[in-house]
Amino acid sequence: MTSAPAISRRDVGLRSERGPVLLAVMLSISLVAIDSTILAPAVPAVVDDLGGFSSFPWLFSAYLLAQAVTLPLYGKVADLVGRKPVILAGIVLFVVGSLLCGLAWNMGTLIAARVVQGLGAGAVQSTGMTVVGDIYSLEERAKVQAYLASVWAVSSLVGPTLGGLFSDHLSWRWIFLVNLPIGLVAAWLLRRGFHEEVQRRERSVDWLGAVLLAGGGTLLLLGLLEGGVRWAWSSPASIAVFATAAVLVAAFVLVERRAREPVLPLWLFRSRALNAAAAASFVVGVLLLGLTTYVPVYAQVVYGSSALAGGLALAAMTIGWPIAASTSGRIYLGLGFRATVTLGGVIALAGALLLTTVGADDSVWWLAVPCFVMGLGFGYAASPAVVVAQSSVAWQHRGVATGANLFARSVGSAVGVAAFGAVVNRAVADRLGDTSPDLEHLSPAVLDPAVHGVFVASAAIAVALVVAGLLMPRRVEAPAVTPVMAD
């Protein structure tokens, strides 16, 4: 662990002593947050320029896969060598990947560059959150949540807007090139303001475990993302992917039992706090995918709204999330984590039930109301879940605990793709016999009941978020010594 003199804890704002580091983390995370939404409006322009229409979904899948499977790996490396080199390496990878995206000459090179971006995003996301856990106490993080939540809220609005402006008035390549100055500023602030002293000790890198985890995780997510899309769930390809993933995961477990420095220590799965936090993040990931995928399409097809109006309906969720996240700290400091996450589950369930009442005769603005309510629920559930994961372990395990929690949300998103896609495909097949529909070209009479099935499924799944909250311990024991920045 580190040994460093404590610094003033009277202020947690951006103008405090730790403010430059918090700003750097916010800028770093904004790279990941903006890039998750900025590309979607520019896909037609990208395809017109580079071709490869049949491959463009991989612009998203390749990025998601590279980011998700590396989250726990980067967490472990950050525990071994410190946070600073890992997050700086992540920023460099992301900036290099962005530059390569901006220079791509065909769809294949653009997809490959997106993989590089994803590798950097995994380091930035997990390590950035871990840095916040290092330099702020449990009580202070209750206030800092507002800053971090605001990054995702602003990015969800800025991302699509910038994507549309760049593709319409400049070039889609600026979608990626704009990351360069942001990344360089974040790296400069971190290099200048974040100091840590990592205890020098002999390290044994669990390379075999890392390879098995990355391989098994990649195949699992690939099977969930592409199942029912590129191949049928019962096809030989699907069976082979999931079977191989199962074998690699089983081998990973055997290796981790004997590894000196396991990349994902198995004792993490025996912790009630970590398991409950991972379960909450997983369910939020599932529900989040249902909203982000189907709410804008429902607004445009069923209500005949513009793409902007559909995006604004979904943006109501990103307004509710930071509001709840910024106030969740006061609740879990007073009532405990169990009450806070359970409250989030109940609110999300209420929003999901409200979503099931939405019909073709309503307006797009009524569609935004349940999205806002569910956003509130996510804020009270997801943000405290990360704090629980970080606060229940010592410094030398905080990175891997944070990465594992974020990985659970990524897996949940992939499961949401599979589950909700199956619901829609089944409903469309019952009416049209088409198992691979183009949602935006379906008639309102077909899409309305199909997506309504997703809304009903979301309500059923939201019950699991309430259960995850009830399984959460009321309090968690913070480490005896919390490492902070050195002078």
For each residue, the residues with C-beta under 8 A, 3 or more apart:
1: 199 394 395 396 481 483
2: 82 196 197 198 199 395 483 486
3: 197 199 483
4: 195 196 197 483 484 485 486 487
5: 484 486 487
6: 9 484
7: 17 18 484 485 487
8: 11 16 17
9: 6 12 137 140
10: 16
11: 8 15 16 17
12: 9 16 18 22 136 140 143 144
13: 16 19
14: 19 22 23 147
15: 11 19
16: 8 10 11 12 13 19
17: 7 8 11
18: 7 12 21 22 135 136 485
19: 13 14 15 16 22 23
20: 23 24 189 192 193
21: 18 24 25 131 135 189 190 193 194 485
22: 12 14 18 19 25 26 132 135 144 147
23: 14 19 20 26 27 189
24: 20 21 27 28 186 187 189 190 193 194
25: 21 22 28 29 87 128 131 132 148 186 190
26: 22 23 29 30 147 148 151
27: 23 24 30 31 182 183 185 186 189
28: 24 25 31 32 87 90 91 124 128 183 186 190
29: 25 26 32 33 124 125 128 129 148 151 152
30: 26 27 33 34 151 154 155 182
31: 27 28 34 35 91 94 121 124 179 182 183 186
32: 28 29 35 36 67 94 121 124 125
33: 29 30 36 37 151 152 155 156 159
34: 30 31 37 38 155 158 159 162 179
35: 31 32 38 39 63 117 121 159 179
36: 32 33 155 159
37: 33 34 40 155 156 159 160 163
38: 34 35 41 42 159 160 162 163 175
39: 35 42 43 46 59 60 163 175
40: 37 43 160 163
41: 38 160 163 164 167 307
42: 38 39 45 46 163 164 166 167 172 175
43: 39 40 46 47 56 59
44: 47 48 167
45: 42 48 49 167 172
46: 39 42 43 49 50 56 59 107 110 167 172
47: 43 44 50 51 52 53 56 107
48: 44 45
49: 45 46 172
50: 46 47 104 105 106 107 110
51: 47 106 107
52: 47 55 56 106 107 108
53: 47 56
54:
55: 52 58 107 108 111
56: 43 46 47 52 53 59 107
57: 60 61 229
58: 55 61 62 111 114
59: 39 43 46 56 62 63 110 111 114
60: 39 57 63 64
61: 57 58 64 65 222 225 226
62: 58 59 65 66 111 112 114 115 118
63: 35 59 60 66 67 114 115 117 118 121
64: 60 61 67 68 118 221 225 410 413 414
65: 61 62 68 69 115 118 218 221 222 225
66: 62 63 69 70 114 115 116 117 118 119 121 122
67: 32 63 64 70 71 118 119 121 122 125 410
68: 64 65 71 122 217 221 407 410 411 414
69: 65 66 73 122 213 214 217 218 221 407
70: 66 67 73 74 118 119 122 123 214
71: 67 68 74 75 122 125 126 403 404 406 407 410
72: 75 76 126 213 263 264 400 403 404 407
73: 69 70 76 77 122 210 213 214 263 403
74: 70 71 77 78 86 90 122 123 126 127 399 403
75: 71 72 78 79 126 127 130 399 400 401 402 403 404
76: 72 73 79 80 206 210 261 263 264 399 400 403
77: 73 74 80 81 86 399
78: 74 75 81 82 83 86 87 126 127 130 399 403
79: 75 76 395 396 397 398 399 400
80: 76 77 203 205 261
81: 77 78 85 86 198 203
82: 2 78 85 86 196 198
83: 78 86 87 127 130 131 134 194 196 399
84: 87 88 190 191 194 195 196
85: 81 82 88 89
86: 74 77 78 81 82 83 89 90 123 127 399
87: 25 28 78 83 84 90 91 123 124 127 128 131 190
88: 84 85 91 92 187 190 191
89: 85 86 92 93 120 123
90: 28 74 86 87 93 94 119 120 121 122 123 124 127
91: 28 31 87 88 94 95 120 123 124 183 186 187 190
92: 88 89 95 96 120 183 187
93: 89 90 96 97 116 117 119 120 123
94: 31 32 90 91 97 98 117 120 121 124 179 183
95: 91 92 98 99 120 179 180 183 184 187
96: 92 93 99 100 116 120
97: 93 94 100 101 113 114 115 116 117 118 119 120
98: 94 95 101 102 113 117 176 177 179 180 183
99: 95 96 102 103 176 177 180
100: 96 97 103 104 109 112 113 116
101: 97 98 104 110 113 114 117 173 175 176
102: 98 99 173 174 176 177
103: 99 100 173
104: 50 100 101 107 109 110 113
105: 50 109
106: 50 51 52 109 110
107: 46 47 50 51 52 55 56 104 110 111
108: 52 55 111 112
109: 100 104 105 106 112 113
110: 46 50 59 101 104 106 107 113 114
111: 55 58 59 62 107 108 114 115
112: 62 100 108 109 115 116
113: 97 98 100 101 104 109 110 116 117 176
114: 58 59 62 63 66 97 101 110 111 117 118
115: 62 63 65 66 97 111 112 118 119
116: 66 93 96 97 100 112 113 119 120
117: 35 63 66 93 94 97 98 101 113 114 120 121
118: 62 63 64 65 66 67 70 97 114 115 121 122
119: 66 67 70 90 93 97 115 116 122 123
120: 89 90 91 92 93 94 95 96 97 116 117 123 124
121: 31 32 35 63 66 67 90 94 117 118 124 125
122: 66 67 68 69 70 71 73 74 90 118 119 125 126
123: 70 74 86 87 89 90 91 93 119 120 126 127
124: 28 29 31 32 87 90 91 94 120 121 127 128
125: 29 32 67 71 121 122 128 129 406
126: 71 72 74 75 78 122 123 129 130 399 402 403 406
127: 74 75 78 83 86 87 90 123 124 130 131 399
128: 25 28 29 87 124 125 131 132
129: 29 125 126 132 133 148 386 390 402 406
130: 75 78 83 126 127 133 134 390 398 399 402 403
131: 21 25 83 87 127 128 134 135 194
132: 22 25 128 129 135 136 141 144 148
133: 129 130 136 141 387 390 391 398 402
134: 83 130 131 196 395 398 482 483 484
135: 18 21 22 131 132 484 485
136: 12 18 132 133 140 141 144
137: 9 140 141 478 482
138: 141 142 333 387 391 478
139: 142 329 333
140: 9 12 136 137 143 144
141: 132 133 136 137 138 144 145 329 387
142: 138 139 145 328 329 330 332 333
143: 12 140 146 329
144: 12 22 132 136 140 141 147 148
145: 141 142 148 149 325 326 328 329 383 387
146: 143 149 150 322 325 326
147: 14 22 26 144 150 151
148: 25 26 29 129 132 144 145 151 152 325 383
149: 145 146 152 153 321 322 325 326 379 383
150: 146 147 153 154 322 326
151: 26 29 30 33 147 148 154 155
152: 29 33 148 149 155 156 318 321 322
153: 149 150 156 157 318 319 321 322
154: 30 150 151 157 158
155: 30 33 34 36 37 151 152 158 159
156: 33 37 152 153 159 160 315 318
157: 153 154 160 161 315 318
158: 34 154 155 161 162
159: 33 34 35 36 37 38 155 156 162 163
160: 37 38 40 41 156 157 163 164 311
161: 157 158 164 165
162: 34 38 158 159 165 166 175 178
163: 37 38 39 40 41 42 159 160 166 167 175
164: 41 42 160 161 167 168
165: 161 162 168 169 170
166: 42 162 163 169 170 171 172 174 175 178
167: 41 42 44 45 46 163 164 170 171 172 175
168: 164 165
169: 165 166
170: 165 166 167 174
171: 166 167 174
172: 42 45 46 49 166 167 175
173: 101 102 103 176 177
174: 102 166 170 171 177 178
175: 38 39 42 101 162 163 166 167 172 178
176: 98 99 101 102 113 173 179
177: 98 99 102 173 174 180
178: 162 166 174 175 181 182
179: 31 34 35 94 95 98 176 182 183
180: 95 98 99 177 183 184
181: 178 184 185
182: 27 30 31 178 179 185 186
183: 27 28 31 91 92 94 95 98 179 180 186 187
184: 95 180 181 187 188
185: 27 181 182 188 189
186: 24 25 27 28 31 91 182 183 189 190
187: 24 88 91 92 95 183 184 190 191
188: 184 185 191 192
189: 20 21 23 24 27 185 186 192 193 194
190: 21 24 25 28 84 87 88 91 186 187 193 194
191: 84 88 187 188 194
192: 20 188 189
193: 20 21 24 189 190
194: 21 24 83 84 131 189 190 191 485
195: 4 84 485 486 487
196: 2 4 82 83 84 134 483 485 486
197: 2 3 4 486
198: 2 81 82
199: 1 2 3
200:
201:
202:
203: 80 81 261
204: 259 260 261
205: 80 210 261
206: 76 209 210 255 256 259 260 261 262 263
207: 210 211
208: 211 212 255 259
209: 206 212 213 252 255 256 259 262 263 264
210: 73 76 205 206 207 213 214 263
211: 207 208 214 215
212: 208 209 215 216 248 249 251 252 255
213: 69 72 73 209 210 216 217 252 263 264
214: 69 70 73 210 211 217 218
215: 211 212 218 219 248
216: 212 213 219 220 245 246 248 249 251 252
217: 68 69 213 214 220 221 245 407
218: 65 69 214 215 221 222
219: 215 216 222 223 241 242 244 245 248
220: 216 217 223 224 242 245 249 411 414
221: 64 65 68 69 217 218 224 225 410 411 414
222: 61 65 218 219 225 226 241
223: 219 220 226 227 238 241 242 245
224: 220 221 227 414 415 417 418
225: 61 64 65 221 222 229 414 417 418
226: 61 222 223 229 230 231 241
227: 223 224 231 232 233 238 418
228: 231 232 233 418 421 422 425 435 436
229: 57 225 226 421 436
230: 226 237
231: 226 227 228 235 237 238
232: 227 228 235 238 435
233: 227 228 238 422
234: 238 239
235: 231 232 238 239
236: 239 240
237: 230 231 240 241
238: 223 227 231 232 233 234 235 241 242
239: 234 235 236 242 243
240: 236 237 243 244
241: 219 222 223 226 237 238 244 245
242: 219 220 223 238 239 245 246
243: 239 240 246 247
244: 219 240 241 247 248
245: 216 217 219 220 223 241 242 248 249
246: 216 242 243 249 250
247: 243 244 250 251
248: 212 215 216 219 244 245 251 252
249: 212 216 220 245 246 252 253
250: 246 247 253 254
251: 212 216 247 248 254 255
252: 209 212 213 216 248 249 255 256 264
253: 249 250 256 257 266
254: 250 251 257 258
255: 206 208 209 212 251 252 258 259 262
256: 206 209 252 253 259 262 263 264 265 266
257: 253 254 266
258: 254 255
259: 204 206 208 209 255 256 262 263
260: 204 206
261: 76 80 203 204 205 206
262: 206 209 255 256 259 265 266
263: 72 73 76 206 209 210 213 256 259 400
264: 72 76 209 213 252 256 268 400 404
265: 256 262 268 397 400
266: 253 256 257 262 269 270
267: 270 271
268: 264 265 271 274 397 400 401 404
269: 266 274 275
270: 266 267
271: 267 268 274 275 392 393
272: 275 276 471 473
273: 276 277 337 388 389 392 472 473 476
274: 268 269 271 277 278 388 389 392 393 401 404 405
275: 269 271 272 278 279 471
276: 272 273 279 280 341 385 388 468 469 471 472 473
277: 273 274 280 281 385 386 388 389 392 405 472
278: 274 275 281 282 385 389 404 405 408
279: 275 276 282 283 408 464 467 468 471
280: 276 277 283 284 341 344 345 381 382 385 465 468 469 472
281: 277 278 284 285 382 385 386 405 406 408 409 412
282: 278 279 285 286 408 409 411 412 415
283: 279 280 286 287 381 412 461 462 464 465 468
284: 280 281 287 288 348 378 381 382 385 409 412 465
285: 281 282 288 289 408 409 410 411 412 413 415 416
286: 282 283 289 290 412 413 415 416 419 461
287: 283 284 290 291 348 352 374 378 416 458 461 462 465
288: 284 285 291 292 378 409 412 413 416
289: 285 286 292 293 412 413 416 417 420
290: 286 287 293 294 416 420 454 455 457 458 461
291: 287 288 294 295 314 317 371 374 458
292: 288 289 295 296 314
293: 289 290 297 416 417 420
294: 290 291 297 298 420 424 439 451 454
295: 291 292 298 299 310 313 314 367 371
296: 292 299 300 307 310 311 313 314
297: 293 294 300 301 310 439 440 447 451
298: 294 295 301 302 303 310 358 367 447 448 451
299: 295 296 302 303 305 309 310 313 364 367
300: 296 297 303 304 305 306 307 309 310 440
301: 297 298 304 439 440 442 443 444 447
302: 298 299 360 444 447 448 451
303: 298 299 300 309 360 362 363 364 367
304: 300 301 444
305: 299 300 309 310 313 364
306: 300 309 310
307: 41 296 300 310 311
308: 311 312
309: 299 300 303 305 306 312 313 364
310: 295 296 297 298 299 300 305 306 307 313 314 364
311: 160 296 307 308 314 315
312: 308 309 315 316 364 368
313: 295 296 299 305 309 310 316 364 365 367 368 371
314: 291 292 295 296 310 311 317 318 368 371
315: 156 157 311 312 318 319 368
316: 312 313 319 320 368 369 371 372 375
317: 291 314 320 321 371 372 374 375 378
318: 152 153 156 157 314 315 321 322 375
319: 153 315 316 322 323 372 375
320: 316 317 323 324 371 372 373 374 375 376 377 378 379
321: 149 152 153 317 318 324 325 375 376 378 379 382
322: 146 149 150 152 153 318 319 325 326 379
323: 319 320 326 327 375 376 379
324: 320 321 327 328 344 347 375 376 377 378 379 380 383
325: 145 146 148 149 321 322 328 379 380 382 383
326: 145 146 149 150 322 323 329 379
327: 323 324 330 331
328: 142 145 324 325 331 332 340 344 379 380 383 384
329: 139 141 142 143 145 326 332 333
330: 142 327 333 334
331: 327 328 334 335 339 340 343 380
332: 142 328 329 335 336 337 339 340 384 387
333: 138 139 142 329 330
334: 330 331
335: 331 332 339 340
336: 332 339 340 473 474 475
337: 273 332 340 341 384 387 388 472 473 474 475 476
338: 341 342 469 470 472 473 474
339: 331 332 335 336 342 343 474
340: 328 331 332 335 336 337 343 344 380 381 384 469
341: 276 280 337 338 344 345 380 381 384 385 388 465 468 469 472
342: 338 339 345 346 466 469 470 472
343: 331 339 340 346 347 380 469
344: 280 324 328 340 341 347 348 376 377 378 379 380 381 382 384 465 469
345: 280 341 342 348 349 377 381 462 465 466 467 468 469
346: 342 343 349 350 377 466 469
347: 324 343 344 350 351 373 374 376 377 380
348: 284 287 344 345 351 352 373 374 376 377 378 381 462 465
349: 345 346 352 353 377 459 462 463 465 466
350: 346 347 353 354 373 377
351: 347 348 354 355 370 371 372 373 374 375 376 377 462
352: 287 348 349 355 356 370 374 455 458 459 461 462
353: 349 350 356 357 459
354: 350 351 357 358 369 370 373
355: 351 352 358 370 371 374 455 458 459
356: 352 353 452 455 456 459
357: 353 354
358: 298 354 355 362 366 367 370 452 455
359: 362 448 452
360: 302 303 444 448
361:
362: 303 358 359 366 367
363: 303 366 367
364: 299 303 305 309 310 312 313 367 368
365: 313 368 369
366: 358 362 363 369
367: 295 298 299 303 313 358 362 363 364 370 371
368: 312 313 314 315 316 364 365 371 372
369: 316 354 365 366 372 373
370: 351 352 354 355 358 367 373 374
371: 291 295 313 314 316 317 320 351 355 367 368 374 375
372: 316 317 319 320 351 368 369 375 376
373: 320 347 348 350 351 354 369 370 376 377
374: 287 291 317 320 347 348 351 352 355 370 371 377 378 462
375: 316 317 318 319 320 321 323 324 351 371 372 378 379
376: 320 321 323 324 344 347 348 351 372 373 379 380
377: 320 324 344 345 346 347 348 349 350 351 373 374 380 381 462 465
378: 284 287 288 317 320 321 324 344 348 374 375 381 382
379: 149 320 321 322 323 324 325 326 328 344 375 376 382 383
380: 324 325 328 331 340 341 343 344 347 376 377 383 384
381: 280 283 284 340 341 344 345 348 377 378 384 385 465 468 469
382: 280 281 284 321 325 344 378 379 385 386 409
383: 145 148 149 324 325 328 379 380 386 387
384: 328 332 337 340 341 344 380 381 387 388
385: 276 277 278 280 281 284 341 381 382 388 389 405
386: 129 277 281 382 383 389 390 402 405 406
387: 133 138 141 145 332 337 383 384 390 391
388: 273 274 276 277 337 341 384 385 391 392 472 473 476
389: 273 274 277 278 385 386 392 393 401 402 404 405
390: 129 130 133 386 387 393 398 401 402
391: 133 138 387 388 476 477 478
392: 271 273 274 277 388 389 401 476 477
393: 271 274 389 390 397 398 401 479
394: 1 397 398 479 480
395: 1 2 79 134 398 479 481 482 483
396: 1 79
397: 79 265 268 393 394 400 401
398: 79 130 133 134 390 393 394 395 401 402
399: 74 75 76 77 78 79 83 86 126 127 130 402 403
400: 72 75 76 79 263 264 265 268 397 403 404
401: 75 268 274 389 390 392 393 397 398 404 405
402: 75 126 129 130 133 386 389 390 398 399 405 406
403: 71 72 73 74 75 76 78 126 130 399 400 406 407
404: 71 72 75 264 268 274 278 389 400 401 407 408
405: 274 277 278 281 385 386 389 401 402 408 409
406: 71 125 126 129 281 386 402 403 409 410
407: 68 69 71 72 217 403 404 410 411
408: 278 279 281 282 285 404 405 411 412
409: 281 282 284 285 288 382 405 406 412 413
410: 64 67 68 71 221 285 406 407 413 414
411: 68 220 221 282 285 407 408 414 415
412: 281 282 283 284 285 286 288 289 408 409 415 416
413: 64 285 286 288 289 409 410 416 417
414: 64 68 220 221 224 225 410 411 417 418
415: 224 282 285 286 411 412 418 419
416: 285 286 287 288 289 290 293 412 413 419 420
417: 224 225 289 293 413 414 420 421
418: 224 225 227 228 414 415 421 422
419: 286 415 416 422 423 457 461
420: 289 290 293 294 416 417 423 424 454 457
421: 228 229 417 418 424 425
422: 228 233 418 419 425 426
423: 419 420 426 427 450 453 454 457
424: 294 420 421 427 428 437 439 450 451 453 454
425: 228 421 422 428 429 435 436 437
426: 422 423 429 430 453
427: 423 424 430 431 449 450 453
428: 424 425 431 432 434 435 437 442 446 450
429: 425 426 432 433 434 435
430: 426 427
431: 427 428 446 449 450
432: 428 429 437 446
433: 429
434: 428 429 437
435: 228 232 425 428 429
436: 228 229 425
437: 424 425 428 432 434 442 450
438: 441 442
439: 294 297 301 424 442 447
440: 297 300 301
441: 438
442: 301 428 437 438 439 446 447 450
443: 301 446 447
444: 301 302 304 360 447 448
445: 448
446: 428 431 432 442 443 449 450
447: 297 298 301 302 439 442 443 444 450 451
448: 298 302 359 360 444 445 451 452
449: 427 431 446 452 453
450: 423 424 427 428 431 437 442 446 447 453 454
451: 294 297 298 302 424 447 448 454 455
452: 356 358 359 448 449 455 456
453: 423 424 426 427 449 450 456 457
454: 290 294 420 423 424 450 451 457 458
455: 290 352 355 356 358 451 452 458 459
456: 356 452 453 459 460
457: 290 419 420 423 453 454 460 461
458: 287 290 291 352 355 454 455 461 462
459: 349 352 353 355 356 455 456 462 463
460: 456 457 463
461: 283 286 287 290 352 419 457 458 464 465
462: 283 287 345 348 349 351 352 374 377 458 459 465 466
463: 349 459 460 466 467
464: 279 283 461 467 468
465: 280 283 284 287 341 344 345 348 349 377 381 461 462 468 469
466: 342 345 346 349 462 463 469 470
467: 279 345 463 464 470 471
468: 276 279 280 283 341 345 381 464 465 471 472
469: 276 280 338 340 341 342 343 344 345 346 381 465 466 472
470: 338 342 466 467
471: 272 275 276 279 467 468
472: 273 276 277 280 337 338 341 342 388 468 469
473: 272 273 276 336 337 338 388 476
474: 336 337 338 339
475: 336 337
476: 273 337 388 391 392 473
477: 391 392
478: 137 138 391 482
479: 393 394 395 482
480: 394
481: 1 395
482: 134 137 395 478 479
483: 1 2 3 4 134 196 395
484: 4 5 6 7 134 135
485: 4 7 18 21 135 194 195 196
486: 2 4 5 195 196 197
487: 4 5 7 195
